[in-house]
Amino acid sequence: MRGQSEGLDLKWLERVLIDESSSSKIIRIVGVEKAESAVPAGENYCSTIFRVKLRCEFECGDEKCISVIVKQVIPSEEKNLIIEMLPEVFKIEIEVYSVIFPLMEKLMAEFNDEREKLWCHFYGNSGNQAIVFEDLSESGFKTLRRTDWLSFEYSSTVLKNLARFHAMSKILMDRELIGKSNFPNNTMCNYDEFGQKLYAGPLEVLAEAMVDSWGHEWKEVSDRILLQVPFVAQKVNELANFIDDRYSVFSHGDLWTCNIMLKTGEDNTIESLRFLDFQLPFINSFIWDVIIFMFTSINPRVRRSKEHELLTVYHESLVQNLRLFNCQSYVPTMDDVTSEFERVSFLAFIFNMTFFPMSSSSKCKPFEIRKILDLTPQEVFDKNAFTDERLVPELKEDLRIYVDKGVI
């Protein structure tokens, strides 16, 4: 067996699979059948992800192919703050899979919860540089395309399962098995140069596009957006640091379309769901994940017209699951959910006007997160995201709402 194939360490993979194959009894990797990128460009920003098909020999003497997902730190000879933080991001994800999820599985067993888990199987890791997961596509799961906006039905299913995930985390926090010291902050919420350029850059490009392409009547709103630019990272950081313990949960931190995989039935309804990519989790209000998901992934017309219904779906599932797991602490009310939703309206504005168009437009190049510190906003963030004829009417409608509410 070769030591390396497509940049992958096969000897390490072999050790991981042998250690994790107590039931299937893999004894060695014979070779690599195929190694390819598992995600299209623009659907993952902090790592390279391979789908690797391996021919393995089993203890019984048979050989067969298995497929795994290998996630690696982006290889780069560059040296900057973003490149240097990637191993730490991987360290966090490894802790989530090796510590937090086993605790959740024990909780499910304790309460005879036989529902499927909401995460994929974790095989192992190589330091803070690489992780191996099961290949969910082998079980019929599919990744959602970043350009597809989710329907009310699909969005409701995601929110129901998100609430279940949050409920389990709240129980573990009540038992002091998860604490803020374990996951103190989300890198995307830091008040630093990276945080500032991450949000200010696309806002600047949006404001330019509005003046150049949207018509003169949008000049005033463009100016309002530019007034937010110097303070955007500070405001996001302040929202992240204002925590009411009654609402605290273990938050995914980056819940958008491409971090969800679904298995659907013949009628296209969702049968199973998995959340992916736990590199940015932190302890915060439940509303953080709700806002990010709603304002990056849901069809904007559905989000606007069904806002209350979507929040109700989340709340009802949260209450149901907290009761299932015998929650002894505060159970948020529907009024709590709506008040939290309003409290972080600025966060909704940010994700709605930056990551939503940049991730869901088919007209723009994906931005490279590692270049944010070194290049101008115009070089990093593609203006086409803000002139896409599919997106502009939706952005305009949302901006009218933010102006009316005094968000900007």
C-alpha positions as CSV (number, residue, x, y, z in Angstrom):
1,M,0.0,0.0,0.0
2,R,1.3,3.4,-0.9
3,G,1.9,5.8,2.0
4,Q,0.3,8.7,0.3
5,S,-2.5,9.0,-2.4
6,E,-4.0,12.3,-3.5
7,G,-2.3,14.0,-0.6
8,L,-3.9,11.6,1.9
9,D,-2.0,9.5,4.5
10,L,-3.2,6.0,4.0
11,K,-1.3,4.5,6.9
12,W,-3.1,6.9,9.3
13,L,-6.4,6.1,7.6
14,E,-5.7,2.4,8.0
15,R,-5.0,2.8,11.8
16,V,-8.2,4.8,12.3
17,L,-10.4,2.3,10.5
18,I,-8.9,-0.7,12.2
19,D,-9.4,0.9,15.6
20,E,-13.0,1.7,14.7
21,S,-14.0,-1.6,13.0
22,S,-14.9,-3.7,16.0
23,S,-17.9,-5.0,14.2
24,S,-16.7,-5.1,10.6
25,K,-13.1,-6.2,11.4
26,I,-11.1,-4.3,8.8
27,I,-7.5,-5.5,9.0
28,R,-5.9,-3.4,6.3
29,I,-6.4,-1.0,3.4
30,V,-5.5,-2.7,0.1
31,G,-5.6,0.6,-1.9
32,V,-7.5,3.7,-3.0
33,E,-10.2,3.2,-5.6
34,K,-11.0,6.9,-5.9
35,A,-10.3,10.2,-4.1
36,E,-12.2,13.3,-5.1
37,S,-13.4,16.5,-3.7
38,A,-16.6,16.0,-1.7
39,V,-18.0,19.5,-2.0
40,P,-18.1,22.1,-4.8
41,A,-16.2,25.3,-4.6
42,G,-17.9,27.9,-2.3
43,E,-19.4,25.4,0.0
44,N,-16.6,25.1,2.5
45,Y,-14.3,27.9,3.5
46,C,-11.9,26.5,6.2
47,S,-10.9,23.1,4.9
48,T,-10.5,20.7,2.0
49,I,-12.9,17.8,2.0
50,F,-12.3,14.5,0.2
51,R,-14.5,11.6,-0.5
52,V,-12.2,8.6,-0.4
53,K,-13.3,5.1,-1.7
54,L,-11.0,2.5,-0.2
55,R,-10.6,-1.2,-0.9
56,C,-10.3,-2.9,2.4
57,E,-9.5,-6.5,3.5
58,F,-11.6,-7.8,6.3
59,E,-10.8,-10.4,8.9
60,C,-13.0,-13.0,7.2
61,G,-10.7,-12.7,4.1
62,D,-13.1,-10.8,1.9
63,E,-12.3,-7.5,0.2
64,K,-14.8,-4.8,-0.4
65,C,-14.9,-1.0,-0.9
66,I,-15.9,1.5,1.8
67,S,-16.2,5.2,1.5
68,V,-15.2,7.8,4.0
69,I,-15.0,11.6,4.2
70,V,-11.6,13.1,5.0
71,K,-11.5,16.7,6.1
72,Q,-8.1,18.5,6.2
73,V,-6.8,21.9,7.1
74,I,-6.3,23.9,3.9
75,P,-2.7,23.4,2.7
76,S,-1.0,26.7,2.3
77,E,2.5,28.2,2.4
78,E,0.9,31.5,3.3
79,K,1.3,32.8,6.9
80,N,-1.4,35.0,8.3
81,L,-3.9,35.0,11.2
82,I,-6.5,33.0,9.4
83,I,-4.1,30.3,8.3
84,E,-2.7,30.0,11.8
85,M,-6.1,29.7,13.4
86,L,-7.3,26.7,11.3
87,P,-5.7,24.0,13.4
88,E,-7.5,25.5,16.4
89,V,-10.7,25.4,14.5
90,F,-10.1,21.7,13.8
91,K,-9.3,21.1,17.5
92,I,-12.7,22.4,18.4
93,E,-14.5,20.2,15.9
94,I,-12.6,17.2,17.2
95,E,-13.7,17.9,20.7
96,V,-17.4,18.3,19.6
97,Y,-17.3,14.8,18.0
98,S,-15.2,13.0,20.6
99,V,-16.7,14.6,23.8
100,I,-20.0,16.4,23.2
101,F,-21.8,14.0,20.9
102,P,-21.0,10.9,23.0
103,L,-22.6,12.8,25.9
104,M,-25.7,13.5,23.8
105,E,-25.9,9.8,22.7
106,K,-25.8,8.8,26.4
107,L,-28.6,11.2,27.1
108,M,-30.7,9.8,24.3
109,A,-30.1,6.3,25.7
110,E,-31.0,7.4,29.2
111,F,-34.4,8.6,28.1
112,N,-35.0,5.8,25.6
113,D,-34.9,8.3,22.7
114,E,-34.6,6.0,19.7
115,R,-34.6,8.7,17.1
116,E,-31.6,8.9,14.8
117,K,-28.7,11.1,16.0
118,L,-28.3,14.5,14.2
119,W,-24.6,14.1,13.4
120,C,-22.5,11.7,11.4
121,H,-20.2,9.0,12.7
122,F,-16.7,10.2,13.7
123,Y,-13.9,7.7,13.0
124,G,-10.9,9.6,14.3
125,N,-8.4,12.4,13.7
126,S,-4.8,13.1,12.9
127,G,-3.7,15.8,15.5
128,N,-5.5,19.0,14.6
129,Q,-4.9,18.6,10.9
130,A,-7.4,16.0,9.6
131,I,-10.6,14.3,10.6
132,V,-12.3,11.1,9.2
133,F,-16.1,10.8,9.1
134,E,-18.6,8.3,7.7
135,D,-19.7,9.1,4.1
136,L,-23.4,9.9,4.6
137,S,-24.0,9.7,0.8
138,E,-23.5,5.9,1.1
139,S,-26.7,5.9,3.2
140,G,-28.7,8.0,0.8
141,F,-28.1,11.4,2.3
142,K,-27.6,14.4,0.0
143,T,-26.0,17.8,0.5
144,L,-28.2,20.7,-0.3
145,R,-26.9,23.1,-3.0
146,R,-26.0,26.5,-1.8
147,T,-28.0,28.2,-4.5
148,D,-31.2,26.4,-3.5
149,W,-33.5,28.3,-1.1
150,L,-35.4,26.1,1.3
151,S,-39.2,25.7,1.3
152,F,-41.4,26.1,4.4
153,E,-41.6,22.4,4.8
154,Y,-37.9,21.8,4.6
155,S,-37.1,24.8,6.8
156,S,-39.6,23.6,9.4
157,T,-37.9,20.2,9.6
158,V,-34.5,21.8,10.0
159,L,-35.8,24.1,12.8
160,K,-37.6,21.1,14.6
161,N,-34.3,19.2,14.6
162,L,-32.3,22.2,15.6
163,A,-34.6,22.7,18.6
164,R,-34.0,19.0,19.5
165,F,-30.3,19.6,19.3
166,H,-30.5,22.7,21.4
167,A,-32.7,20.9,24.0
168,M,-30.1,18.1,24.5
169,S,-27.3,20.6,24.9
170,K,-29.3,22.6,27.5
171,I,-29.8,19.4,29.6
172,L,-26.1,18.7,29.4
173,M,-25.3,22.3,30.4
174,D,-27.7,22.1,33.3
175,R,-25.7,19.0,34.5
176,E,-22.5,21.0,34.1
177,L,-21.2,18.6,31.4
178,I,-20.9,21.5,28.9
179,G,-19.8,24.9,30.0
180,K,-19.0,28.3,28.4
181,S,-15.3,27.7,29.2
182,N,-15.2,24.8,26.8
183,F,-16.6,26.8,23.9
184,P,-16.2,30.5,24.9
185,N,-16.5,32.2,21.6
186,N,-17.2,32.0,17.8
187,T,-14.3,33.2,15.7
188,M,-16.7,35.0,13.5
189,C,-17.9,37.1,16.4
190,N,-14.5,38.5,17.5
191,Y,-13.9,42.2,17.6
192,D,-10.7,42.1,15.7
193,E,-9.2,42.8,12.2
194,F,-10.6,39.5,10.9
195,G,-14.1,40.1,12.2
196,Q,-14.2,43.6,10.9
197,K,-13.1,42.7,7.4
198,L,-15.3,39.6,7.3
199,Y,-18.5,41.8,7.6
200,A,-17.4,45.3,6.6
201,G,-15.9,44.1,3.3
202,P,-19.1,42.7,1.7
203,L,-21.1,45.6,3.1
204,E,-18.8,48.0,1.3
205,V,-19.2,46.0,-2.0
206,L,-23.0,45.8,-1.5
207,A,-23.2,49.6,-1.0
208,E,-21.1,50.2,-4.2
209,A,-23.3,47.8,-6.2
210,M,-26.5,49.6,-5.0
211,V,-25.2,52.9,-6.2
212,D,-23.9,51.5,-9.5
213,S,-26.7,49.1,-10.4
214,W,-29.8,49.5,-8.3
215,G,-30.8,53.0,-9.3
216,H,-30.4,56.5,-7.7
217,E,-33.3,56.0,-5.3
218,W,-31.1,53.5,-3.3
219,K,-28.3,56.0,-2.7
220,E,-29.7,57.0,0.7
221,V,-29.9,53.4,1.9
222,S,-26.5,52.7,0.5
223,D,-25.2,55.6,2.7
224,R,-26.9,54.1,5.7
225,I,-25.2,50.8,5.1
226,L,-21.8,52.6,4.8
227,L,-22.4,54.2,8.2
228,Q,-22.5,50.8,9.8
229,V,-19.2,49.7,8.3
230,P,-16.8,51.1,10.9
231,F,-18.7,49.5,13.8
232,V,-20.0,46.2,12.3
233,A,-17.6,43.8,14.1
234,Q,-18.1,45.7,17.3
235,K,-21.8,45.3,17.1
236,V,-21.7,41.6,16.2
237,N,-19.3,41.1,19.1
238,E,-21.6,42.9,21.5
239,L,-24.6,40.8,20.5
240,A,-22.5,37.7,20.9
241,N,-21.4,38.7,24.4
242,F,-24.9,39.6,25.7
243,I,-26.0,36.3,27.1
244,D,-29.1,35.5,29.1
245,D,-28.4,32.1,30.8
246,R,-32.0,31.2,30.5
247,Y,-31.6,31.0,26.8
248,S,-28.1,29.6,26.6
249,V,-27.5,26.4,24.5
250,F,-24.6,24.8,22.7
251,S,-24.9,26.6,19.3
252,H,-23.7,25.2,16.0
253,G,-22.5,28.6,15.1
254,D,-22.5,28.2,11.3
255,L,-25.8,26.6,10.4
256,W,-26.5,27.2,6.7
257,T,-27.6,25.2,3.7
258,C,-24.3,23.5,3.0
259,N,-23.9,22.3,6.6
260,I,-27.0,20.2,6.4
261,M,-27.5,16.8,4.7
262,L,-30.9,15.3,4.1
263,K,-32.3,11.9,3.2
264,T,-35.7,12.2,1.4
265,G,-38.4,9.7,0.6
266,E,-40.2,9.0,-2.7
267,D,-42.5,11.9,-2.1
268,N,-39.5,14.2,-1.5
269,T,-40.3,14.6,2.2
270,I,-37.4,14.6,4.6
271,E,-36.9,11.2,6.3
272,S,-33.6,12.0,8.1
273,L,-31.3,14.9,8.7
274,R,-27.7,15.5,9.8
275,F,-25.9,18.6,10.8
276,L,-22.3,19.0,9.6
277,D,-19.2,21.2,10.1
278,F,-19.0,21.9,13.9
279,Q,-15.9,24.2,13.6
280,L,-17.5,27.3,15.0
281,P,-19.7,26.2,18.0
282,F,-20.1,28.3,21.1
283,I,-22.4,28.8,24.1
284,N,-25.0,31.4,23.3
285,S,-28.7,32.1,22.9
286,F,-30.7,29.6,20.9
287,I,-31.6,32.5,18.6
288,W,-28.1,32.7,17.1
289,D,-28.5,29.5,15.1
290,V,-32.1,30.3,14.3
291,I,-31.1,33.7,12.8
292,I,-28.2,32.4,10.8
293,F,-30.2,29.6,9.3
294,M,-33.3,31.7,8.5
295,F,-31.4,34.5,6.9
296,T,-29.0,32.5,4.8
297,S,-30.9,29.4,3.7
298,I,-34.7,29.9,3.6
299,N,-36.5,31.2,0.5
300,P,-36.7,34.9,1.5
301,R,-40.4,35.1,0.5
302,V,-41.1,32.2,2.7
303,R,-39.1,33.7,5.5
304,R,-40.9,37.0,5.4
305,S,-44.4,35.6,5.0
306,K,-44.0,32.7,7.4
307,E,-41.7,34.2,10.0
308,H,-44.0,33.7,13.0
309,E,-44.9,30.1,11.9
310,L,-41.2,29.2,11.6
311,L,-40.4,30.6,15.0
312,T,-43.4,28.7,16.4
313,V,-42.2,25.4,14.9
314,Y,-38.9,25.9,16.5
315,H,-40.4,26.9,19.9
316,E,-42.9,24.0,20.0
317,S,-40.1,21.5,19.3
318,L,-37.8,23.1,21.9
319,V,-40.5,22.8,24.6
320,Q,-41.4,19.2,23.5
321,N,-37.8,18.0,23.7
322,L,-37.0,19.8,26.9
323,R,-39.9,18.0,28.5
324,L,-38.8,14.7,27.0
325,F,-35.4,15.1,28.7
326,N,-37.0,16.2,31.9
327,C,-35.6,19.7,31.9
328,Q,-35.5,21.2,35.4
329,S,-34.4,24.7,34.5
330,Y,-36.1,27.6,32.7
331,V,-38.1,26.7,29.6
332,P,-38.2,29.6,27.1
333,T,-41.7,30.9,26.1
334,M,-42.8,31.9,22.7
335,D,-42.5,35.5,23.8
336,D,-38.9,34.8,24.7
337,V,-38.3,33.5,21.2
338,T,-39.8,36.5,19.5
339,S,-38.1,39.0,21.8
340,E,-34.7,37.3,21.2
341,F,-35.4,37.4,17.5
342,E,-36.0,41.1,17.6
343,R,-33.1,41.8,19.8
344,V,-30.6,40.4,17.2
345,S,-32.2,42.1,14.2
346,F,-28.8,43.7,13.4
347,L,-27.3,40.2,13.1
348,A,-30.2,39.2,10.8
349,F,-29.3,42.3,8.7
350,I,-25.6,41.3,8.5
351,F,-26.2,37.7,7.4
352,N,-29.0,38.6,5.1
353,M,-27.0,41.3,3.3
354,T,-23.6,39.5,3.2
355,F,-23.5,35.7,3.4
356,F,-26.9,35.1,1.9
357,P,-26.2,36.7,-1.5
358,M,-22.5,35.6,-1.5
359,S,-23.5,32.0,-0.8
360,S,-26.7,31.6,-2.8
361,S,-25.9,33.5,-6.0
362,S,-24.8,31.4,-8.9
363,K,-23.4,34.5,-10.6
364,C,-20.4,35.1,-8.3
365,K,-17.1,33.5,-7.5
366,P,-16.8,31.9,-4.0
367,F,-14.8,34.1,-1.7
368,E,-11.6,32.7,-0.2
369,I,-11.7,33.4,3.6
370,R,-7.9,33.2,3.9
371,K,-7.4,36.2,1.6
372,I,-9.7,38.6,3.6
373,L,-6.8,40.1,5.6
374,D,-4.5,40.7,2.6
375,L,-6.7,41.9,-0.2
376,T,-9.2,44.7,-0.7
377,P,-13.0,44.0,-0.3
378,Q,-13.4,44.4,-4.0
379,E,-10.8,41.7,-4.7
380,V,-12.2,39.2,-2.1
381,F,-16.0,39.7,-2.5
382,D,-17.5,39.4,-5.9
383,K,-19.8,42.3,-6.7
384,N,-22.0,40.0,-9.0
385,A,-23.5,38.6,-5.8
386,F,-25.2,42.0,-5.2
387,T,-26.3,42.5,-8.8
388,D,-27.8,39.0,-9.4
389,E,-31.3,39.6,-10.9
390,R,-32.6,36.7,-8.8
391,L,-31.4,38.2,-5.6
392,V,-31.7,42.0,-5.9
393,P,-35.5,42.1,-5.6
394,E,-35.3,40.1,-2.4
395,L,-32.5,42.2,-0.9
396,K,-34.5,45.3,-1.7
397,E,-37.5,44.0,0.0
398,D,-35.5,43.1,3.1
399,L,-33.7,46.4,3.2
400,R,-37.0,48.3,3.2
401,I,-37.9,46.3,6.3
402,Y,-34.6,47.0,8.1
403,V,-35.0,50.7,7.3
404,D,-38.6,50.8,8.6
405,K,-37.6,49.0,11.8
406,G,-34.7,51.3,12.4
407,V,-32.1,48.5,12.2
408,I,-30.0,50.7,9.9
